[in-house]
Amino acid sequence: KRRTVVADLAALKLVAMVFRLTSAAFAAILLFACPSSSSTSPSRRPLVATAVNEVGYQLHSYDDLREWPQALKKGASWLKVDPHWMPEEFCDKQPNVRRPSPTGCFLLNHDTPVASRQTYNTTDDLLVAVTRAERPLTVALCFKFGDPCDGSATARAWLATLDDFFGRAAPLVKRGAVRFVLDGAASMRNACLVDRWRPWESTWIVGEDPMAAATSDNATLGFDRFTINNMPEGTPPPSNVAKMQALASGAYGKFAREPRPFLLWEPSDEDAITDIVDAYAEGPRHEPGFRFAINTDRVQFEVYAARGGRTDHAWNREVPVEQGGGKSSSSSGGRQRRRRRWWRTPGASLLSTSRPCPQQASTLAGALMYLVATTAAVVVVDQRPKARARPS
C-alpha cells in the first residue's frame, strides 16, 4: 500500500509539472509572438503618414468654474462657456451676483437657470478665472438668448449687459491674457451686431451662417468677423468636414488662411471621432489645428483620437523600433521620437511594435492563471503527510 500511495503522488506531481511546463511555454509564445498586424475595420486602420498631432480639443460648456483649475493644470487652453441672460429680479437672488444691475446679469449655464439653484457662476467670476490662468486662454462665449435685434426691452437689456461685460473684459484682452470668441446669440449672423464689440471674432457654422462668409471678408456685412470654422458633427459624422473640403473656392474657403484652428462639435463616440480625424487627414491639413469641442473627459478623448497611431497624444501610440545607428522608425514615416518602454504600453508584447493584442493578452492571462493553479496543486501535494509503512 505504501508503494501504491508513493507512486500515485509521484504521478500526480509529474502530471502537474507537465501542465506547468506546457502553460509556461504557451504563455511565452503568446508574449513574444503577438501578431504585428491584424485585419481591422476602416475606422481602426492606422494612418501610415505622419501623425495628425494638430488634433486637439476645446472643453465644451465648462460653466462650473470650480473645474477650471484642474483643467488648466492638465493643459487646457481652449474653453467654451454659456452666458445665459437673466433679468434683474432673478439676479438679485443669486449669491454670486455681486454687482446688481437694472439690465440683468449673465449666469453661466447651458439651460435656463432655475431659482432653486444658488451656485451659478457669472461672467464676473469668469474674468476672475481668466486672471488666475498661467497661460493665455481662448474662451468662446456661446450666448443663450432669442433675437438680440428685435428692438424689444429684453433685447435692449441683453445688449446693455453684454456692452458692460465687453468694457470690463477689455483690459484682460488688451494685455493678451484671453481671446474671447463670440458665439450663439452674439454671432455675426445677427445684422445689428456687425460693428458691435470689435475686434472680437465670431464663429461661423456651416449650414447656419451665410455661406458667402466662408469665402468673403466683406466688412460691411460683418463677414470679416467670421474667423473660426465651427463645424457640427454631421450624419455621417465626417460629412461636414467633407462639405468644407469640397468648397468650389478651395478646401475650407478663407478659413484655410486664418491663424485659428478649426472646431468641430461635439462627437463623443470613439468611432465617430476617428472617422472625423481620418476625413480631416485625407484633405488639406490646417497647421493652426483641428479641435474637437468635447463634453467628455479630456484623457478619454485623447485616447480615442490616438487609436491606430492617428496622434502621438496617448499611450496607445505605436512604439518606435530601435534600428542600426541609433535611429528609430515607426509607421509614422520614421520620425524621431522618444522611445516608450514596452511596460508603459498596456497590452503590448515584448517584441511587437504593433497595437495591443487584446485576444492574445486574454489567453495569456488564462495561461498564467492556470500556471499558478497547477503550482499551487504541487505545493499542496508536497505538504501532505507521507504514508508510513506499518510494522510487519
Steps between C-alpha positions, in 0.01 A plus 500: 500500500784736580655446156158566339453833685851617415450405136166687487658815649792483260264462203293799621812714535618392156168593339495837678856570387410421139204741521726767647759465225232495229331813640830684533600415143161608366517827692851571370391440141213745538712758677776505242308428183194723520408576137635831372194560286139394488200554280306802617202701396568821304435714809776312687767517233823676601606804303816419308601862447604741774288507814225762507637676806319827434182326618405643840196592705289784632333438836133549421250662741747531786254713695592383849816697558602270785614262225734751341809472727549126435414541130761772456762298687438215254573728207164641390520835324178503291173502691138590438242637744129576463404847629124492559334838546259534792297804612581717801241345733650154446861618531432677832435161664821340376787511757770514231355813338699762690427799275125546472399665172164616368585336165538150650796263509664209320498169684715217360266214413394332178134459596274765651610560862254411777447699819549198726867477405723752669844402368507637145821673401481835323699680234662695787629167634622417148723807492649401836571148370676644196726719715610190695598302191872445444474508120296697244153351447250499218146502638196466277190677631194308378227742605156354565232745390232554239527778241728780624394720207120503545499837682316371808574618853648159576730519198615848600575377852696203359706730276571738788614214725736371231629853436588521870681165493690600186626814673614321815672224301691744279810535727545123513464471123741788442778343704457165323366298792196385307337501157121498513310349207137594438260210445132419532275807517803732475614354166537737208206331327293768675512815287479750786822363652727546197696789652441423865775372733777529244762359469361183663470218249203278423450133418353399165280187477450318171129472424401779741704810415519675160685272259655804331687573823705181450678667211456874561624753756243767409518731803174677414315171554715400795655210313847606615397409855444135403847355561440156656362210300268336756362176351227288661525123496316387189307192389719308445740667744763618243245641250550866594877462477455357150263785412757761602777319314289506184441877484530627144733776615741245650495278807369683808471829311652801675534306827795311353691831522383596849746464791227335709437126534190335359239389753260206479227433755432270673550129432559265792513151340844361422404389150354843417813676625740279305287519184511881520878500560543277194280724284693809609837330442404405144441863407727804539643522851460821701816589690326711772309188600180301491323503837207288611255676730450227760274436797692184588813452705811651340713187546224276365479718189876492444506120526211474252659740252836321520360160407707323238781755518295797384670730753787483747286634783422174684671184618350284226729661245716247313842449658806586286750224420869556581703441185867521397671832563274585793215611275139419571231426250129433515197502277506879522759550231809442714470821701721526806317456827589409855468125543234368733570192703292193428370489855352851456284375213208294642443176315809526279735207459871513576612490139202628307479864394138468403188595682396295807374145436199467729402146401852369544538691826179340629624152410836581659324599821312169502821304443676679783205439734513131411873499568438644847224247570714199407788634705269527797391141445860379516555696820193339655621156399843567648343605829293182543629264770707212366356152535681289761571130456324288758721274707488143380 
